[in-house]
C-alpha cells in the first residue's frame, strides 16, 4: 500500500473508533440521571447495575482512540494534547473521577458516602460529554495554534506548536464548539434512557420514567443537532492547494464557502451514512417514546449514531480537507497527509490493525456476559 492509501486507511480506523466511542457515551449520559434519584431505591440500583457493567468499555475505547491517533497522526497528538492541555486535562480528570467512583462507591468503609461518588459520576457525565464534543468541534471550527516544525531545533524552546495563551480554555467557551458539546451530552442522555429501556424491559414505573426521559432529552438533542448541522453546512472551510507532506514544507490552503456541504455532495457514501443514521436515531427515539413497549431503540439509535459520526469524520478529513484547521495561521492546519506517521510506521501498524475485528468481537462477548450479571 502507498503512503496515501495508508493515511486514508488509518483515518477510516480513527473514524470507526470515534464513532464507537460516541455511542458508548450512553454510560456518561446515564450518570447524569443519578443525582435526580434517591439513593437506595430500586431505580438507583437498576441504573448503577446497568452502568457499572459498561463503563470500562467506554474508558477502554477512549484510551484506544487516543492511542491510535497518537500512533497514526502524531503531529495532531503533539499539537492538540500538548497545546490545548487545559481542555484535555479536564477531560482526563473527569474520567479519572469516573474510575474512582465505580471502584469505591459501594465499598465497605466508604467515609464519603455514595452521594459524593454520584456527584463525581455526574461531573464525568456532563463535563466529559461536553468537552469531548468541544474537542471534536475544533475539527470543523478550528483552533488557535501555529505549527513550526523548525522549532524542534530551538534549544531554548523546542516546541513544535504554539497556542493562544489560554491553552484550550478559549475553545471551551467558543459558542459553536459548545453547540456540539451539548449535542453530544443530550444524545448520551437520550441513549442512556434507551439503554435502560432495553436492559430493564419490565413495564413498570422505571420503564415509564425512561420513556419520558427519551422524549425530553431526545427533543433537546434534536434542537442542538439541527443548530450544529446548520452551522456545519454553512461554514467556510479550508481546501488543500499544496500539501506540505510529513517530511516538511509549508502547506497551502484556500477558503471555500460551504466546504462541508460540498464534501457531503462530493462523497455520496458520507451523505448516505449521514441521512440514514439520522433517520435511524429519530426512529429509535420516537418509537421508544410513543410505542407502548419498545425496547430496541438503543440499537436503532446506536447504529444511527455510529453512521452519523463516521460521516462527520469523513467530511472533516477527506476530500482535500484539513481536519484540524488553524484560525491564526491557516498554513499550519493539519491534514491526514501532513500530520501522519511514516510509511514504515503506518505499514507496521496496519498489520496490528488486523486484530480490530477480534477486539470488536470481544466487546460484543463482554457486553453479553455483563448483561447476564445485572
TORGUTI-249123 format. One record per residue (C-alpha): residue in three letters; residue number from 1; x, y, z. Coordinates in pm, 1 decimal. Each point is the difference from the previous one (the first is absolute). Layout:
residues N
site rest ALA; nr NUM; px X; py Y; pz Z
...
end
This chain:
residues 374
site rest UNK; nr 1; px 0.0; py 0.0; pz 0.0
site rest UNK; nr 2; px 119.8; py 351.2; pz -77.0
site rest UNK; nr 3; px 40.4; py 262.3; pz 270.8
site rest UNK; nr 4; px -313.1; py 182.3; pz -118.1
site rest UNK; nr 5; px -205.9; py -319.7; pz 14.8
site rest UNK; nr 6; px 126.1; py -71.5; pz 351.9
site rest UNK; nr 7; px -82.8; py 352.9; pz 114.0
site rest UNK; nr 8; px -354.6; py -36.7; pz -133.0
site rest UNK; nr 9; px -26.5; py -344.5; pz 159.9
site rest UNK; nr 10; px 107.6; py 123.2; pz 340.9
site rest UNK; nr 11; px -237.5; py 295.1; pz -10.3
site rest UNK; nr 12; px -274.1; py -254.3; pz -68.5
site rest UNK; nr 13; px 105.4; py -199.0; pz 308.8
site rest UNK; nr 14; px 8.1; py 318.4; pz 209.3
site rest UNK; nr 15; px -351.8; py 74.9; pz -126.3
site rest UNK; nr 16; px -124.0; py -343.8; pz 104.4
site rest UNK; nr 17; px 150.2; py 31.1; pz 349.4
site rest UNK; nr 18; px -140.0; py 351.7; pz 40.2
site rest UNK; nr 19; px -346.5; py -112.1; pz -107.4
site rest UNK; nr 20; px 1.2; py -293.6; pz 243.1
site rest UNK; nr 21; px 117.5; py 231.7; pz 277.9
site rest UNK; nr 22; px -288.6; py 241.9; pz -56.1
site rest UNK; nr 23; px -246.6; py -289.2; pz 13.9
site rest UNK; nr 24; px 150.6; py -131.4; pz 324.7
site rest UNK; nr 25; px -37.7; py 342.7; pz 161.6
site rest UNK; nr 26; px -349.9; py -114.4; pz 100.2
site rest UNK; nr 27; px 177.1; py -107.1; pz 320.3
site rest UNK; nr 28; px 90.6; py 362.8; pz 68.9
site rest UNK; nr 29; px -353.2; py 104.0; pz -91.4
site rest UNK; nr 30; px -144.7; py -246.0; pz 248.9
site rest UNK; nr 31; px 221.4; py 138.7; pz 274.3
site rest UNK; nr 32; px -162.0; py 341.4; pz -38.8
site rest UNK; nr 33; px -330.0; py -148.5; pz 125.1
site rest UNK; nr 34; px 141.1; py -131.6; pz 328.6
site rest UNK; nr 35; px -33.4; py 317.0; pz 208.4
site rest UNK; nr 36; px -367.5; py 23.1; pz -90.8
site rest UNK; nr 37; px -78.1; py -339.0; pz 157.8
site rest UNK; nr 38; px -4.0; py -78.0; pz 372.0
site rest UNK; nr 39; px 284.0; py -217.6; pz 117.9
site rest UNK; nr 40; px -92.5; py -352.3; pz 102.5
site rest UNK; nr 41; px -310.5; py -18.1; pz -219.4
site rest UNK; nr 42; px -65.3; py -273.9; pz -252.5
site rest UNK; nr 43; px 42.9; py 248.2; pz -286.1
site rest UNK; nr 44; px 345.8; py 97.8; pz 127.0
site rest UNK; nr 45; px 97.5; py -364.6; pz 31.0
site rest UNK; nr 46; px -109.0; py -72.4; pz -355.4
site rest UNK; nr 47; px 191.3; py 292.4; pz -146.1
site rest UNK; nr 48; px 320.4; py -72.5; pz 191.4
site rest UNK; nr 49; px -23.7; py -366.2; pz -96.6
site rest UNK; nr 50; px -40.0; py 85.3; pz -369.0
site rest UNK; nr 51; px 266.0; py 269.4; pz -16.2
site rest UNK; nr 52; px 248.9; py -174.4; pz 226.5
site rest UNK; nr 53; px 23.7; py -288.7; pz -244.2
site rest UNK; nr 54; px 77.9; py 223.2; pz -299.3
site rest UNK; nr 55; px 216.0; py 293.9; pz 111.6
site rest UNK; nr 56; px 325.8; py -185.4; pz -63.3
site rest UNK; nr 57; px -91.3; py -44.7; pz -367.6
site rest UNK; nr 58; px -31.4; py 378.0; pz -41.4
site rest UNK; nr 59; px 323.1; py 65.6; pz 188.0
site rest UNK; nr 60; px 190.0; py -262.8; pz -199.5
site rest UNK; nr 61; px -131.7; py 129.8; pz -333.1
site rest UNK; nr 62; px 106.5; py 353.7; pz 93.4
site rest UNK; nr 63; px 352.1; py -122.7; pz 78.0
site rest UNK; nr 64; px 19.1; py -201.0; pz -324.0
site rest UNK; nr 65; px -129.3; py 299.8; pz -197.8
site rest UNK; nr 66; px 266.7; py 224.8; pz 150.0
site rest UNK; nr 67; px 271.5; py -260.5; pz -50.3
site rest UNK; nr 68; px -94.7; py -57.4; pz -363.1
site rest UNK; nr 69; px 1.9; py 375.4; pz -65.0
site rest UNK; nr 70; px 342.7; py 29.8; pz 162.1
site rest UNK; nr 71; px 147.5; py -283.0; pz -205.7
site rest UNK; nr 72; px -151.6; py 91.6; pz -337.0
site rest UNK; nr 73; px -14.3; py 382.1; pz 13.0
site rest UNK; nr 74; px 260.8; py 103.5; pz 258.9
site rest UNK; nr 75; px 10.2; py 364.5; pz -109.5
site rest UNK; nr 76; px -365.1; py 38.9; pz 100.8
site rest UNK; nr 77; px 71.1; py -168.5; pz 331.1
site rest UNK; nr 78; px 293.5; py 228.5; pz 79.5
site rest UNK; nr 79; px -181.7; py 309.6; pz -124.5
site rest UNK; nr 80; px -336.1; py -51.9; pz 170.0
site rest UNK; nr 81; px 92.0; py -192.0; pz 313.2
site rest UNK; nr 82; px 316.6; py 201.6; pz 53.4
site rest UNK; nr 83; px -155.1; py 341.4; pz -74.3
site rest UNK; nr 84; px -363.3; py -13.0; pz 108.7
site rest UNK; nr 85; px 97.2; py -180.3; pz 317.9
site rest UNK; nr 86; px -262.4; py 167.0; pz 221.0
site rest UNK; nr 87; px -273.2; py -150.7; pz -216.8
site rest UNK; nr 88; px 153.3; py -347.3; pz -0.7
site rest UNK; nr 89; px 98.8; py 7.7; pz 367.9
site rest UNK; nr 90; px -359.8; py 77.5; pz 97.1
site rest UNK; nr 91; px -121.4; py -289.2; pz -216.7
site rest UNK; nr 92; px 257.2; py -231.5; pz 157.1
site rest UNK; nr 93; px -88.6; py 116.3; pz 351.6
site rest UNK; nr 94; px -369.2; py -67.3; pz -57.7
site rest UNK; nr 95; px 73.5; py -356.6; pz -109.4
site rest UNK; nr 96; px 231.7; py -55.7; pz 295.9
site rest UNK; nr 97; px -289.5; py 103.1; pz 226.2
site rest UNK; nr 98; px -216.9; py -257.4; pz -176.5
site rest UNK; nr 99; px 248.6; py -283.5; pz 55.3
site rest UNK; nr 100; px 46.4; py 91.7; pz 366.1
site rest UNK; nr 101; px -375.8; py 22.5; pz 56.1
site rest UNK; nr 102; px -84.3; py -343.6; pz -135.0
site rest UNK; nr 103; px 291.9; py -147.4; pz 194.4
site rest UNK; nr 104; px -86.7; py 145.0; pz 340.3
site rest UNK; nr 105; px -370.4; py 97.0; pz -10.5
site rest UNK; nr 106; px -131.8; py -320.1; pz 157.5
site rest UNK; nr 107; px 305.9; py -117.1; pz 190.9
site rest UNK; nr 108; px -27.1; py -59.5; pz 375.4
site rest UNK; nr 109; px 142.3; py 285.5; pz 203.9
site rest UNK; nr 110; px -92.7; py 266.5; pz -256.1
site rest UNK; nr 111; px 34.0; py 306.9; pz 224.0
site rest UNK; nr 112; px -108.6; py 244.9; pz -270.5
site rest UNK; nr 113; px -339.7; py -158.6; pz -66.7
site rest UNK; nr 114; px -141.8; py -115.9; pz -328.7
site rest UNK; nr 115; px -133.3; py 346.5; pz -87.4
site rest UNK; nr 116; px 353.4; py 137.5; pz -22.0
site rest UNK; nr 117; px 87.7; py -256.7; pz -263.1
site rest UNK; nr 118; px -333.7; py 53.1; pz -174.6
site rest UNK; nr 119; px 98.8; py 366.0; pz -30.2
site rest UNK; nr 120; px 333.7; py -102.8; pz -151.1
site rest UNK; nr 121; px -185.5; py -218.3; pz -250.0
site rest UNK; nr 122; px -230.5; py 291.0; pz -83.5
site rest UNK; nr 123; px 304.8; py 219.0; pz -64.3
site rest UNK; nr 124; px 148.6; py -262.3; pz -229.9
site rest UNK; nr 125; px -332.5; py -37.5; pz -180.1
site rest UNK; nr 126; px -48.3; py 370.3; pz -65.5
site rest UNK; nr 127; px 354.4; py 137.4; pz -25.5
site rest UNK; nr 128; px 134.0; py -306.0; pz -182.7
site rest UNK; nr 129; px -268.4; py 7.8; pz -270.0
site rest UNK; nr 130; px 4.6; py 377.2; pz -51.5
site rest UNK; nr 131; px 378.1; py 26.2; pz -19.0
site rest UNK; nr 132; px 35.8; py -297.6; pz -234.1
site rest UNK; nr 133; px -253.9; py 174.6; pz -223.8
site rest UNK; nr 134; px 204.8; py 319.4; pz 21.9
site rest UNK; nr 135; px 316.2; py -191.3; pz -95.6
site rest UNK; nr 136; px -169.1; py -147.9; pz -309.4
site rest UNK; nr 137; px -156.4; py 335.1; pz -93.0
site rest UNK; nr 138; px 349.6; py 140.3; pz -50.0
site rest UNK; nr 139; px 29.4; py -237.6; pz -297.6
site rest UNK; nr 140; px -252.1; py 225.0; pz -175.0
site rest UNK; nr 141; px 16.5; py 341.8; pz 164.2
site rest UNK; nr 142; px 376.0; py 12.4; pz 53.2
site rest UNK; nr 143; px 238.7; py 70.0; pz 285.4
site rest UNK; nr 144; px 247.9; py 273.7; pz 89.4
site rest UNK; nr 145; px 337.8; py -161.5; pz -64.0
site rest UNK; nr 146; px 305.2; py 34.7; pz -218.9
site rest UNK; nr 147; px 230.0; py -283.4; pz -107.6
site rest UNK; nr 148; px 367.9; py 52.9; pz -66.2
site rest UNK; nr 149; px 194.4; py -323.0; pz -46.1
site rest UNK; nr 150; px 325.3; py 194.2; pz -2.8
site rest UNK; nr 151; px -60.0; py 96.0; pz 363.8
site rest UNK; nr 152; px 114.4; py -349.2; pz 101.0
site rest UNK; nr 153; px 356.2; py 123.0; pz -64.7
site rest UNK; nr 154; px -45.3; py 293.2; pz 237.2
site rest UNK; nr 155; px 193.1; py -102.2; pz 310.8
site rest UNK; nr 156; px -168.7; py 268.5; pz 206.1
site rest UNK; nr 157; px -357.1; py -109.8; pz -80.6
site rest UNK; nr 158; px -20.0; py -319.2; pz -210.1
site rest UNK; nr 159; px -380.3; py 11.1; pz -38.7
site rest UNK; nr 160; px -151.1; py -92.5; pz -334.7
site rest UNK; nr 161; px -328.4; py 187.7; pz 51.5
site rest UNK; nr 162; px -95.7; py 322.7; pz 172.7
site rest UNK; nr 163; px -349.1; py 76.8; pz 127.8
site rest UNK; nr 164; px -194.4; py 297.2; pz 122.2
site rest UNK; nr 165; px 104.6; py 89.6; pz 358.5
site rest UNK; nr 166; px -319.8; py -157.5; pz 133.7
site rest UNK; nr 167; px 111.1; py -347.5; pz -123.0
site rest UNK; nr 168; px -339.9; py -151.4; pz -73.1
site rest UNK; nr 169; px -224.1; py 211.8; pz 221.8
site rest UNK; nr 170; px -93.6; py 212.0; pz -300.9
site rest UNK; nr 171; px -131.3; py -309.9; pz -179.7
site rest UNK; nr 172; px -216.8; py -99.2; pz 297.1
site rest UNK; nr 173; px -183.7; py 331.9; pz -0.2
site rest UNK; nr 174; px -40.0; py 40.4; pz -376.7
site rest UNK; nr 175; px -375.4; py -21.6; pz -55.4
site rest UNK; nr 176; px 15.6; py -207.4; pz -319.6
site rest UNK; nr 177; px 210.0; py -262.2; pz 175.2
site rest UNK; nr 178; px -245.4; py -4.4; pz 289.3
site rest UNK; nr 179; px -288.0; py -67.1; pz -238.3
site rest UNK; nr 180; px 159.1; py -331.2; pz -93.7
site rest UNK; nr 181; px 93.9; py -57.8; pz 364.1
site rest UNK; nr 182; px -362.6; py 22.8; pz 113.7
site rest UNK; nr 183; px -108.0; py -204.6; pz -303.1
site rest UNK; nr 184; px 225.7; py -283.4; pz 120.0
site rest UNK; nr 185; px -124.9; py 39.6; pz 358.6
site rest UNK; nr 186; px -370.0; py -28.9; pz -83.8
site rest UNK; nr 187; px 65.2; py -278.2; pz -249.1
site rest UNK; nr 188; px 176.4; py -190.5; pz 279.1
site rest UNK; nr 189; px -290.6; py 64.5; pz 241.0
site rest UNK; nr 190; px -251.9; py -112.3; pz -261.1
site rest UNK; nr 191; px 191.1; py -318.2; pz -75.0
site rest UNK; nr 192; px 41.6; py -70.2; pz 371.1
site rest UNK; nr 193; px -377.4; py 3.3; pz 42.8
site rest UNK; nr 194; px -33.2; py -223.5; pz -306.9
site rest UNK; nr 195; px 253.9; py -238.7; pz 150.6
site rest UNK; nr 196; px -189.5; py -12.4; pz 329.6
site rest UNK; nr 197; px -315.5; py -91.7; pz -193.7
site rest UNK; nr 198; px 186.6; py -282.7; pz -168.1
site rest UNK; nr 199; px 186.5; py -118.0; pz 309.7
site rest UNK; nr 200; px -307.2; py 7.1; pz 227.4
site rest UNK; nr 201; px -297.8; py -83.5; pz -225.0
site rest UNK; nr 202; px -246.3; py -48.8; pz 286.2
site rest UNK; nr 203; px -298.0; py 227.0; pz -70.5
site rest UNK; nr 204; px 1.6; py 180.5; pz 333.3
site rest UNK; nr 205; px 59.9; py 348.9; pz 138.8
site rest UNK; nr 206; px 371.8; py -8.4; pz -84.4
site rest UNK; nr 207; px -81.9; py -89.5; pz -360.5
site rest UNK; nr 208; px -252.9; py 283.0; pz -31.9
site rest UNK; nr 209; px 242.2; py 248.3; pz 156.3
site rest UNK; nr 210; px 256.8; py -80.9; pz -265.5
site rest UNK; nr 211; px -255.5; py 38.9; pz -277.4
site rest UNK; nr 212; px -50.2; py 357.3; pz 120.2
site rest UNK; nr 213; px 376.2; py 49.2; pz 17.5
site rest UNK; nr 214; px 34.9; py -118.8; pz -357.9
site rest UNK; nr 215; px -259.3; py 252.2; pz -119.8
site rest UNK; nr 216; px 128.6; py 303.2; pz 192.5
site rest UNK; nr 217; px 370.3; py -58.7; pz -64.5
site rest UNK; nr 218; px -66.9; py -114.1; pz -355.1
site rest UNK; nr 219; px -177.5; py 325.3; pz -85.2
site rest UNK; nr 220; px 280.4; py 204.2; pz 158.6
site rest UNK; nr 221; px 259.6; py -200.9; pz -191.7
site rest UNK; nr 222; px -179.1; py 57.1; pz -331.3
site rest UNK; nr 223; px -6.1; py 377.5; pz 58.6
site rest UNK; nr 224; px 375.4; py 16.8; pz 68.3
site rest UNK; nr 225; px 72.9; py -245.9; pz -283.1
site rest UNK; nr 226; px -189.9; py 210.4; pz -253.5
site rest UNK; nr 227; px 185.9; py 313.6; pz 111.2
site rest UNK; nr 228; px 333.3; py -181.8; pz -36.1
site rest UNK; nr 229; px -89.1; py -135.2; pz -343.9
site rest UNK; nr 230; px -101.6; py 348.8; pz -110.2
site rest UNK; nr 231; px 331.0; py 143.0; pz 123.2
site rest UNK; nr 232; px 195.8; py -280.3; pz -164.3
site rest UNK; nr 233; px -162.0; py 12.0; pz -342.5
site rest UNK; nr 234; px 25.8; py 379.9; pz -24.7
site rest UNK; nr 235; px 356.8; py 19.8; pz 136.9
site rest UNK; nr 236; px 291.3; py 125.1; pz -205.6
site rest UNK; nr 237; px 267.0; py -268.9; pz 4.8
site rest UNK; nr 238; px 348.8; py -43.6; pz -138.7
site rest UNK; nr 239; px 104.7; py -199.9; pz -304.2
site rest UNK; nr 240; px 352.3; py -121.7; pz -64.2
site rest UNK; nr 241; px 176.0; py 171.6; pz -288.3
site rest UNK; nr 242; px 350.9; py -132.3; pz 68.6
site rest UNK; nr 243; px 82.0; py -279.5; pz 242.6
site rest UNK; nr 244; px 307.3; py 56.9; pz 215.2
site rest UNK; nr 245; px 51.1; py -368.4; pz 75.1
site rest UNK; nr 246; px 130.2; py -166.5; pz 313.6
site rest UNK; nr 247; px 363.6; py 66.8; pz -92.9
site rest UNK; nr 248; px -44.6; py 376.7; pz 21.3
site rest UNK; nr 249; px -99.0; py 294.4; pz -214.8
site rest UNK; nr 250; px -288.0; py 240.5; pz 39.8
site rest UNK; nr 251; px -348.4; py -106.7; pz -96.2
site rest UNK; nr 252; px -224.3; py 242.3; pz -185.1
site rest UNK; nr 253; px -376.4; py 26.6; pz 40.8
site rest UNK; nr 254; px -278.5; py 214.8; pz -136.7
site rest UNK; nr 255; px -334.7; py 81.1; pz 163.6
site rest UNK; nr 256; px -307.5; py -157.7; pz -157.6
site rest UNK; nr 257; px -356.3; py 104.3; pz 79.1
site rest UNK; nr 258; px -227.1; py -287.1; pz 105.9
site rest UNK; nr 259; px 301.4; py -232.3; pz 0.6
site rest UNK; nr 260; px -159.8; py -276.9; pz 206.8
site rest UNK; nr 261; px -319.1; py 12.5; pz -204.4
site rest UNK; nr 262; px 214.8; py -48.6; pz -310.6
site rest UNK; nr 263; px 177.5; py -289.4; pz 171.7
site rest UNK; nr 264; px -329.7; py -177.0; pz 59.6
site rest UNK; nr 265; px -104.7; py 56.5; pz -361.3
site rest UNK; nr 266; px 338.6; py -116.0; pz -128.7
site rest UNK; nr 267; px -6.6; py -314.3; pz 216.2
site rest UNK; nr 268; px -338.7; py -172.0; pz -42.7
site rest UNK; nr 269; px 93.7; py -275.5; pz 245.3
site rest UNK; nr 270; px 44.5; py 258.9; pz 275.3
site rest UNK; nr 271; px -329.6; py 167.5; pz -90.3
site rest UNK; nr 272; px -187.9; py -332.2; pz 1.6
site rest UNK; nr 273; px 155.6; py -93.9; pz 335.4
site rest UNK; nr 274; px -98.9; py 337.3; pz 145.9
site rest UNK; nr 275; px -360.5; py -11.3; pz -121.8
site rest UNK; nr 276; px -53.1; py -367.9; pz 83.4
site rest UNK; nr 277; px 155.0; py 43.2; pz 343.8
site rest UNK; nr 278; px -212.4; py 305.0; pz 77.7
site rest UNK; nr 279; px -318.8; py -182.9; pz -96.4
site rest UNK; nr 280; px 97.7; py -301.8; pz 210.5
site rest UNK; nr 281; px 61.6; py 216.5; pz 306.9
site rest UNK; nr 282; px -334.5; py 177.0; pz -43.9
site rest UNK; nr 283; px -181.8; py -330.1; pz -47.1
site rest UNK; nr 284; px 156.1; py -148.6; pz 313.3
site rest UNK; nr 285; px -88.3; py 306.1; pz 207.0
site rest UNK; nr 286; px -356.2; py 50.2; pz -126.9
site rest UNK; nr 287; px -107.1; py -362.7; pz 11.8
site rest UNK; nr 288; px 147.2; py -48.1; pz 347.9
site rest UNK; nr 289; px -176.6; py 311.1; pz 126.2
site rest UNK; nr 290; px -343.5; py -65.0; pz -151.0
site rest UNK; nr 291; px -33.7; py -378.2; pz -41.3
site rest UNK; nr 292; px -153.7; py -183.2; pz 292.6
site rest UNK; nr 293; px 296.1; py -229.1; pz 53.3
site rest UNK; nr 294; px 301.8; py 26.7; pz -231.8
site rest UNK; nr 295; px 344.9; py -98.2; pz 125.9
site rest UNK; nr 296; px 207.3; py -3.1; pz -319.6
site rest UNK; nr 297; px 48.6; py 376.0; pz -27.5
site rest UNK; nr 298; px 357.6; py -10.7; pz 127.7
site rest UNK; nr 299; px 105.7; py -209.8; pz -299.1
site rest UNK; nr 300; px -172.6; py 220.9; pz -255.7
site rest UNK; nr 301; px 138.5; py 311.8; pz 163.7
site rest UNK; nr 302; px 341.2; py -155.4; pz 65.6
site rest UNK; nr 303; px 57.8; py -118.0; pz -356.4
site rest UNK; nr 304; px -132.9; py 331.0; pz -129.8
site rest UNK; nr 305; px 239.1; py 189.6; pz 225.8
site rest UNK; nr 306; px 294.2; py -201.7; pz -130.8
site rest UNK; nr 307; px -97.9; py 76.6; pz -360.9
site rest UNK; nr 308; px -40.6; py 374.7; pz 62.4
site rest UNK; nr 309; px 329.9; py 30.4; pz 187.7
site rest UNK; nr 310; px 178.0; py -198.6; pz -271.4
site rest UNK; nr 311; px -129.8; py 244.6; pz -260.3
site rest UNK; nr 312; px 113.6; py 298.2; pz 208.0
site rest UNK; nr 313; px 353.5; py -136.7; pz 25.8
site rest UNK; nr 314; px 2.8; py -67.5; pz -373.9
site rest UNK; nr 315; px -100.0; py 354.2; pz -97.6
site rest UNK; nr 316; px 250.0; py 135.3; pz 253.5
site rest UNK; nr 317; px 303.2; py -185.8; pz -135.5
site rest UNK; nr 318; px -62.2; py -113.3; pz -357.4
site rest UNK; nr 319; px -50.3; py 190.7; pz -326.8
site rest UNK; nr 320; px 310.5; py 220.1; pz 43.9
site rest UNK; nr 321; px -130.1; py 135.8; pz 330.8
site rest UNK; nr 322; px 222.6; py 80.5; pz 299.6
site rest UNK; nr 323; px -153.5; py -177.9; pz 299.0
site rest UNK; nr 324; px 158.2; py 247.2; pz 243.0
site rest UNK; nr 325; px -16.6; py 351.3; pz -145.4
site rest UNK; nr 326; px 201.4; py 275.9; pz 161.2
site rest UNK; nr 327; px -179.5; py 328.6; pz 62.2
site rest UNK; nr 328; px 313.8; py 211.0; pz 38.7
site rest UNK; nr 329; px 221.7; py -158.1; pz -268.1
site rest UNK; nr 330; px -191.5; py -196.6; pz -266.2
site rest UNK; nr 331; px 323.9; py -141.3; pz -142.8
site rest UNK; nr 332; px 50.0; py -181.2; pz 332.5
site rest UNK; nr 333; px -324.9; py -193.5; pz -43.1
site rest UNK; nr 334; px 34.2; py -375.5; pz 31.1
site rest UNK; nr 335; px -106.3; py -250.8; pz -263.9
site rest UNK; nr 336; px 16.7; py -377.5; pz 3.8
site rest UNK; nr 337; px 297.4; py 33.2; pz -237.9
site rest UNK; nr 338; px 219.9; py 258.0; pz 174.0
site rest UNK; nr 339; px -54.3; py -128.7; pz 354.8
site rest UNK; nr 340; px 30.4; py -376.4; pz -36.3
site rest UNK; nr 341; px 269.5; py -244.7; pz 101.4
site rest UNK; nr 342; px 250.7; py -133.3; pz -250.5
site rest UNK; nr 343; px -67.2; py -268.1; pz -259.2
site rest UNK; nr 344; px 184.6; py -258.3; pz 210.1
site rest UNK; nr 345; px -195.2; py 80.9; pz 316.9
site rest UNK; nr 346; px -339.2; py 1.3; pz -171.3
site rest UNK; nr 347; px 81.1; py -325.1; pz -178.5
site rest UNK; nr 348; px 107.4; py -172.5; pz 320.7
site rest UNK; nr 349; px -309.3; py 123.0; pz 184.1
site rest UNK; nr 350; px -224.6; py -114.7; pz -283.5
site rest UNK; nr 351; px 99.1; py -357.9; pz 73.8
site rest UNK; nr 352; px -97.3; py 58.6; pz 362.9
site rest UNK; nr 353; px -334.5; py 147.6; pz -110.8
site rest UNK; nr 354; px -98.7; py -344.7; pz -128.9
site rest UNK; nr 355; px -79.7; py -71.7; pz 365.3
site rest UNK; nr 356; px -274.9; py 265.4; pz 6.1
site rest UNK; nr 357; px -280.9; py -241.8; pz -99.1
site rest UNK; nr 358; px 107.6; py -228.6; pz 282.7
site rest UNK; nr 359; px -11.4; py 293.6; pz 240.9
site rest UNK; nr 360; px -352.8; py 84.4; pz -116.5
site rest UNK; nr 361; px -99.2; py -363.7; pz 43.7
site rest UNK; nr 362; px 135.9; py 9.4; pz 354.8
site rest UNK; nr 363; px -202.7; py 315.4; pz 74.9
site rest UNK; nr 364; px -317.0; py -175.6; pz -119.7
site rest UNK; nr 365; px 83.5; py -307.8; pz 207.8
site rest UNK; nr 366; px 78.9; py 210.0; pz 308.7
site rest UNK; nr 367; px -320.7; py 202.7; pz -50.0
site rest UNK; nr 368; px -214.4; py -311.8; pz 3.0
site rest UNK; nr 369; px 185.9; py -154.7; pz 290.8
site rest UNK; nr 370; px -41.8; py 316.2; pz 206.8
site rest UNK; nr 371; px -372.8; py 20.9; pz -76.5
site rest UNK; nr 372; px -50.4; py -349.1; pz 142.2
site rest UNK; nr 373; px 132.7; py 119.8; pz 335.7
site rest UNK; nr 374; px -220.0; py 308.2; pz 55.3
end
